[in-house]
Structures are given as C-alpha cells and as structure tokens.
C-alpha cells in the first residue's frame, strides 16, 4: 500500500483509517522522527492519495495538522492527523466560547426558565468579582439572583449575605389559596421574594401576604419565614 503526498513524495504504509475527526496512518520503514518531518509539512499533507496494487482506494484532503506519532509492536509506527478546525484544542476553545455565550444569554432568561438550565450559570466567586443587580450565579447547587450591585468578597456569598443574594424560586405555583407557593427551609438564609395578595405554604400552614401600606401585586424580599412575620406581613389563611 502506498501513500502519495501532494508534492508527489511517496511512502509505503500498512493502513489508513479515519476515526471521527482524525486520520490515522500506520507505516513501517520510517522512524517517528522521519514521519514528523513528512507530516508536519502542511503543503505536503494538503492532499494525500492512497493506492493499493495500482488502484486508488482513498483520497484525503485538508488533514494538515500533525498531532502525534505512536509506536506499536513490530516497529510499526502511527501518525495522527487532523484538519486544523477539528483539532481537540480548537474544539475545546470553541466549546468554551459557546459556554461563555450561553452564560451571557442565560442572564436574560426569566427565573422559571433559568431554573430549568441552572447548570449553565457560573459559580459564585469571592475573588473580587463585580456583580450587577439581577445577575444569577450557582452556589452549592442553588441558583441565586443578585439583589444589589457589589464586588464580591469572602463572607458575602449567597446564603450568607441575604441583603446581596436571594435564591431563585421556581414560581410554578399559582399563589392562590388552593395552590400556595411553598416556602423553602433555606429562606431565612437566602431570602425570598413575596408578593402582596399571594398565598404561601410553610410546614402545613397557608399564609396570605397582606402587608399594610403595600399595593396589591407589590413585591418585597424577606429573610424570615411567614410564620415569623404573622401580624406584620402575613396572616394565617388555612391549616393543611
């Protein structure tokens, strides 16, 4: 079996196969150093033709990125070639760029949408990162929304600094007496957004948020469960 390069150079080979994005060529009679010299020349590898018994059995275009040589038993050596755009390093860079773009776009999602793809959000960092209001981060597998712009530091992480971060609520409940919004156990640490006129369920009791002086539908972040704010923000509506 013979491989002819784009510049008419020829070498004898044992096998040539494509595996996904790369081309693998097995040969004898050439050292890894000699193979490197041959295959690192992009002009030479731009077009390669493989013949067996005078018949062309394969033509390979664009595999100009030398990746590595491999050694097998019996003094058989292999060469791995990629097209430049399919190199693993390039693909990794593309994937990282795609994730970065997705993270930017994810900040525009509603809270309900964000919870369905929360793994895409960046982890909170305490190393002097500037966070804008409404920016969402993931911390200890909980999605949080920034309440006020600030530069992060140790001790200001979500779940510890309630004035800075609030856990994102699923928002799938209607907030009616029949379908109250559940209050998570972490509310006293993470904070939660409540809306006047809606009903909330905590440990088997349903509470109506009816804070005096607030307009119907007006929202507020609180850091205590409804049971701790009866008479101030809530009234007991029903016991489950």
Long-range contacts (C-beta under 8 A, 24 or more apart in sequence): 1-50, 1-51, 1-52, 1-57, 2-50, 2-51, 2-52, 3-27, 3-48, 3-49, 3-50, 4-48, 4-49, 4-50, 4-51, 5-38, 5-44, 5-45, 5-47, 5-48, 6-43, 6-44, 6-45, 6-46, 6-47, 6-48, 7-41, 7-43, 7-44, 9-38, 9-44, 11-38, 13-50, 14-76, 16-50, 16-58, 16-60, 18-60, 21-82, 21-83, 21-86, 21-91, 22-63, 22-67, 22-80, 22-81, 22-82, 22-86, 23-60, 23-63, 23-80, 23-81, 23-82, 24-78, 24-79, 24-80, 24-81, 25-78, 25-79, 25-81, 26-72, 26-76, 26-77, 26-78, 27-76, 27-77, 27-78, 27-79, 28-74, 28-75, 28-76, 28-77, 30-77, 31-77, 32-69, 32-71, 32-77, 35-69, 35-77, 35-79, 36-66, 36-69, 39-66, 39-79, 39-81, 40-66, 45-81, 106-136, 107-134, 107-135, 107-136, 111-145, 111-168, 111-169, 111-170, 111-171, 112-170, 112-171, 112-172, 114-143, 114-168, 115-143, 115-168, 115-170, 118-143, 118-168, 124-152, 124-157, 124-158, 125-152, 126-152, 126-153, 126-154, 126-155, 126-156, 126-157, 127-152, 128-152, 128-153, 136-168, 137-165, 139-165, 142-167, 142-186, 142-190, 143-167, 143-168, 144-168, 144-190, 147-191, 147-221, 158-190, 159-186, 159-189, 159-190, 160-189, 162-189, 162-190, 162-191, 162-221, 162-223, 165-190, 165-191, 166-190, 166-191, 166-192, 166-193, 166-221, 167-191, 167-192, 169-193, 175-199, 175-200, 177-206, 177-208, 177-237, 177-238, 180-206, 180-207, 183-225, 183-226, 187-222, 187-223, 187-224, 187-225, 188-223, 188-224, 188-225, 189-223, 191-221, 191-222, 191-223, 192-221, 192-222, 192-223, 193-219, 193-220, 193-221, 194-219, 194-220, 194-221, 194-222, 194-226, 194-233, 195-219, 196-220, 199-237, 200-226, 200-234, 201-240, 202-226, 202-227, 203-227, 204-239, 204-240, 205-236, 205-238, 205-239, 205-240, 206-236, 206-237, 206-238, 206-239, 206-240, 207-234, 207-235, 207-236, 207-237, 208-234, 208-235, 208-236, 208-237, 209-233, 209-234, 210-234, 210-235
